[in-house]
Amino acid sequence: MAFSNLCLQTAMLINQFAYPIALENIKWRLYIVFAVWCPIQAAVCWWIMYVKTPDYRADANMMRQS
């Protein structure tokens, strides 16, 4: 939980201070960067949740059937 909090705080710090600099330097192309980055993050989350943890998926299906 502490590692998760550290990652979250680091991401928030980078977003708060790096975003204005990036927006100033690459202007509207920053939105393209986010449009590419967000699907990559979604794919990684999907891979971790559904590919790496098949037992969790099986347990969730069993709970739905009950």
N, C-alpha and C positions, 0 to 999 in steps of 0.2 A: 504494500500500500504506500509506503514511503517512496519507493521508486516511481510509482505511478504519479504521485504528487509532484515529485521532482521533474518528471518529464512534462507534466502539464504546466508547471510554473515556468520552465525553460521555454516551452513553446509560446506561452503568453508573453514572456519577455521579448522574445525574438519578434513576434507579431507586432508588439506595441512599438518597438524602436526601429526595426528594420523595414517595416511596411512603408512608412513615409519616405524613407531614403530610396527604396526601390521604386515607389510611385514617381518620385521626382526624376529618377534616372531613366527608367524605361517606359514611363507614362502608361498609356493604355495597354501596352503589351503585358503588363503585370497581370491583367485579367486572363490572358491566354495561359500564363504560367499557372494560375490557380485552376483554370479549366482543365489543364492537363494533370495537375497534381492531385486534385480531388478524386478522380477515378482510380488513380494509382493507390491512394489511401484506402478507398473502398474495396479494391481488389485484395489488398493485403489483409484488411479486416475480415473479408469473406474467407480468405485462405486460412487464416488462423482459426476462425470460429467453426468452419464447416469441413475443412480438409484435415487440419491437424488434430481435431478433437471429435472423432467419430463416436466415441463412447458417450460423450455429452449429448450428441444428437440422438442417439438411440434411447438414452434415458428420457429426453424431452418427449420423444414420440410415445414412449410407454406411459408417461404421465398424462398425455392428452387422451389416450385411449381409456383411461380409468374413469 
